[in-house]
Amino acid sequence: MTNTVLLALDTSTEFCSVALLSAESADAASPAEPNAPAPTPRAWVRHEATGAVSSTRLLPAIRELFDEAGLVLADCDAIAFGAGPGSFTGLRTATGVAQGLAFGLNCPVVPIGTLLACAESARMRDPSAARVLAAIDARMDEVYWADYAWDEGAGDWRTVHPASLGAPDSLPLPDQPFTLAGNAAAAFGERLKAAAAARHVDQEAVPHALPVAFAALRAFRAGRTLPADQAAPEYIRDKVAQTTEERMAAKAAHALSAAAPSGQPGNADRAAHTAQGEGAQ
């Protein structure tokens, strides 16, 4: 038997999430019992609501898990991280810490999509979840989503549609009964038509280090790893804030619209035009 130790990190949401797996597998060259199932991995987890300060809690949580497991960082075979989509700051935190640790340990990294982690989480609670539409609140009145199908033969997920960004009422429905995983149903209610069409809605299947770890363990064993210098977040949205000109225009339009008498349409448009001209100077 060989033992794999894998550390997984996720800070893509308001949670600081860390998981440590210690998993045995039969040596393919000389298996003692070829038909015996693989032992269940041992897992240690920290999952804490930290808000915007997850970066200050991440390293202490990692130390706590290794102490609890009786292991040391040098035992690690790979570092997995929730690559995105999600909070820009959170994604950079997990990626940076994973990359730094992997460089120091001379081990590979395993990036796992946060939407895939949602699908993995849904299947961990319901093994019959063979088709999962993962959808999480992306803010700005949009949804991050992806469509996955479980391949029983391969023992892993197949991506039907990769991670994307869209309006909550625009998500295409899978062509077979599916589980809706993620918090989008709670965030958007009836606007998310996929919620009414799903066979099951799992709002607890959100980004978490434990499903990241289990998905990463399969990827590691299949050789789907990267050297530390290639660790990078997965950004789906390319615009997260207004430009200075846009903010000035919106502020001026709001102020003029609030001050103007009723029945005078066009004030907001004129204010926006004026503000944009000022911002460009």
C-alpha positions in Angstrom: 0.0 0.0 0.0 1.1 3.6 -0.7 -0.1 6.6 1.2 -0.9 10.0 -0.3 -1.1 13.1 1.8 -2.9 16.0 0.2 -3.6 19.5 1.5 -6.6 21.5 0.1 -7.4 25.2 0.4 -10.4 27.2 -0.5 -11.0 30.9 0.2 -13.2 31.7 -2.8 -16.1 32.8 -0.5 -16.4 34.3 2.9 -15.1 31.1 4.4 -11.6 30.1 5.2 -11.6 26.4 4.3 -8.8 23.9 4.8 -8.8 20.1 4.5 -6.1 17.5 4.9 -6.4 14.0 3.4 -4.3 10.9 4.2 -5.3 8.2 1.7 -3.9 4.8 1.2 -4.1 3.0 -2.2 -3.0 -0.4 -3.4 0.4 -0.6 -5.2 -0.5 -1.4 -8.8 2.7 -3.4 -9.2 2.0 -5.9 -6.4 -1.5 -5.5 -5.0 -2.2 -7.6 -1.9 -5.9 -7.9 -2.7 -6.7 -6.8 -6.3 -10.4 -6.8 -5.8 -10.5 -5.1 -2.4 -11.9 -1.6 -2.2 -9.6 1.3 -1.5 -9.6 2.3 2.1 -11.6 5.5 3.0 -9.2 8.4 3.3 -8.8 10.0 6.7 -9.7 13.7 6.7 -9.2 16.7 8.9 -11.1 19.9 8.2 -11.3 23.6 9.2 -14.2 25.6 7.7 -14.7 28.9 9.3 -16.7 32.1 8.4 -13.9 34.7 8.3 -15.3 37.3 5.9 -12.5 39.4 4.3 -9.8 38.3 6.7 -9.4 34.7 5.5 -5.7 35.4 4.7 -4.9 35.9 8.4 -6.5 32.5 9.3 -5.3 30.3 6.5 -1.8 29.5 7.7 -2.8 28.9 11.4 -5.6 26.6 10.2 -3.1 24.6 8.2 -0.8 24.2 11.1 -3.7 23.1 13.3 -4.7 20.3 10.9 -1.2 19.0 10.6 -0.8 18.9 14.4 -4.1 17.2 14.8 -3.3 14.6 12.2 0.2 14.0 13.6 1.8 14.9 10.3 4.2 17.5 9.0 4.2 19.7 5.9 7.0 17.6 4.5 4.6 14.6 4.3 2.6 16.4 1.6 2.5 14.9 -1.9 0.5 17.8 -3.4 -1.3 21.0 -2.6 -4.8 21.6 -4.0 -6.7 24.8 -4.1 -10.0 26.2 -5.2 -9.0 28.0 -8.4 -12.3 29.8 -9.1 -14.5 31.4 -10.0 -15.1 33.3 -6.8 -13.9 36.3 -4.8 -10.9 37.9 -6.6 -9.1 38.5 -3.4 -10.0 35.0 -2.0 -8.8 33.3 -5.2 -5.5 35.1 -5.1 -5.1 34.2 -1.4 -5.6 30.4 -1.9 -3.5 30.4 -5.1 -0.6 32.3 -3.5 -0.5 30.2 -0.3 -0.7 26.9 -2.3 2.0 28.1 -4.7 4.3 29.2 -1.8 3.9 25.9 0.1 4.4 23.9 -3.1 7.6 25.7 -4.0 8.9 25.1 -0.5 8.0 21.5 -0.5 9.0 20.8 -4.1 5.6 19.2 -4.8 2.9 19.8 -7.5 -0.3 21.8 -7.2 -3.8 20.7 -8.2 -6.2 23.5 -9.2 -9.8 22.5 -8.7 -12.7 24.6 -10.0 -15.0 25.9 -7.3 -18.0 24.9 -9.3 -16.6 21.4 -9.7 -16.2 21.4 -5.9 -20.0 22.2 -5.6 -20.8 19.2 -7.8 -18.4 17.0 -5.8 -20.1 18.2 -2.6 -23.6 17.4 -3.9 -22.5 13.9 -4.9 -20.8 13.3 -1.5 -24.2 13.8 0.1 -26.2 12.1 -2.6 -24.3 9.4 -4.6 -27.2 9.2 -7.1 -26.4 12.8 -8.2 -25.0 11.9 -11.6 -25.7 15.2 -13.4 -25.1 18.4 -11.5 -25.7 22.0 -12.6 -23.6 24.1 -10.2 -24.7 27.7 -9.8 -23.4 30.2 -7.3 -24.1 33.9 -6.7 -21.6 36.0 -8.6 -22.9 39.3 -7.3 -23.7 42.1 -9.7 -27.0 40.3 -10.5 -25.2 37.4 -12.2 -24.5 33.7 -11.6 -21.3 31.6 -12.0 -22.4 28.2 -13.4 -21.2 25.0 -15.0 -22.7 21.7 -16.0 -21.1 18.3 -14.9 -21.9 14.6 -15.5 -20.5 11.8 -13.4 -18.8 9.2 -15.6 -19.2 5.9 -13.7 -16.7 4.1 -15.9 -14.0 6.7 -15.4 -15.0 7.3 -11.8 -14.8 11.0 -12.3 -16.6 14.1 -13.5 -17.0 15.0 -17.2 -17.5 18.7 -18.0 -20.6 19.2 -20.1 -20.3 23.0 -20.0 -17.4 24.8 -18.5 -17.6 27.5 -15.9 -19.4 30.5 -17.2 -21.1 33.8 -16.1 -24.6 34.7 -16.9 -27.9 36.2 -15.8 -29.8 33.9 -13.4 -32.8 33.5 -15.8 -30.5 32.5 -18.7 -29.0 29.3 -17.5 -29.5 26.4 -20.0 -31.1 23.3 -18.4 -29.3 19.9 -18.6 -30.9 17.4 -20.9 -31.5 14.9 -18.2 -32.7 14.9 -14.5 -30.2 17.0 -12.5 -29.2 18.3 -9.1 -28.9 22.0 -8.7 -25.9 22.7 -6.5 -24.9 26.0 -4.9 -26.4 29.1 -3.3 -27.8 30.6 -6.5 -31.3 29.3 -5.7 -31.4 31.0 -2.4 -29.9 34.2 -3.9 -32.3 34.6 -6.9 -35.4 32.6 -6.0 -37.9 32.3 -8.9 -35.6 34.1 -11.3 -33.5 31.0 -11.3 -35.6 28.8 -13.5 -33.2 25.9 -13.0 -34.4 25.6 -9.4 -37.9 24.7 -10.4 -36.7 22.2 -13.0 -34.2 20.4 -10.8 -34.9 16.9 -9.3 -33.1 18.2 -6.2 -31.7 21.5 -5.0 -28.7 21.3 -2.7 -28.0 24.7 -1.4 -25.4 23.4 1.0 -23.2 22.2 -1.9 -21.0 25.3 -1.9 -17.2 25.8 -2.3 -15.5 23.9 0.5 -12.0 22.4 1.0 -13.1 18.9 1.6 -14.8 18.3 -1.8 -11.8 20.2 -3.3 -9.5 17.6 -1.6 -11.5 14.5 -2.8 -11.6 15.8 -6.4 -7.9 16.7 -6.2 -7.0 13.2 -4.9 -8.4 11.7 -8.1 -6.7 14.2 -10.2 -3.4 13.6 -8.5 -3.6 9.9 -8.9 -4.4 10.4 -12.6 -1.4 12.6 -13.0 -3.4 15.8 -13.6 -1.1 18.1 -11.6 0.9 21.3 -12.3 4.3 22.5 -11.2 4.0 25.3 -8.6 5.0 28.1 -11.0 1.9 27.4 -13.0 -0.6 27.8 -10.2 -3.1 30.5 -11.2 -6.7 31.6 -10.4 -9.5 31.0 -12.8 -11.2 34.3 -13.5 -14.5 34.2 -15.3 -15.6 37.8 -14.9 -13.2 40.3 -16.5 -14.9 43.4 -15.0 -15.6 43.7 -11.3 -15.8 47.5 -10.8 -16.8 50.7 -12.6 -14.2 53.0 -14.1 -13.7 56.4 -12.5 -15.7 57.9 -15.3 -18.5 55.5 -14.9 -18.6 56.1 -11.1 -18.7 59.9 -11.6 -21.4 59.6 -14.2 -23.6 57.4 -12.0 -23.1 59.7 -9.0 -23.9 62.9 -11.0 -26.9 61.3 -12.6 -28.3 60.2 -9.3 -27.7 63.6 -7.7 -29.4 65.5 -10.5 -32.2 63.0 -10.8 -33.0 63.4 -7.1 -32.9 67.2 -7.2 -34.8 67.8 -10.4 -38.6 68.3 -10.4 -40.7 65.5 -11.6 -41.9 65.4 -15.2 -38.5 66.4 -16.6 -37.1 63.4 -18.3 -33.6 63.5 -19.7 -31.8 65.1 -16.7 -30.1 61.9 -15.7 -28.8 61.3 -19.3 -27.5 64.9 -19.5 -25.7 64.5 -16.1 -24.1 61.3 -17.1 -22.9 62.8 -20.4 -21.4 65.8 -18.5 -19.7 63.7 -15.9 -18.2 61.4 -18.5 -16.8 64.5 -20.2 -15.3 65.8 -16.9 -13.8 62.4 -16.1 -12.0 62.3 -19.4 -10.3 65.6 -18.9 
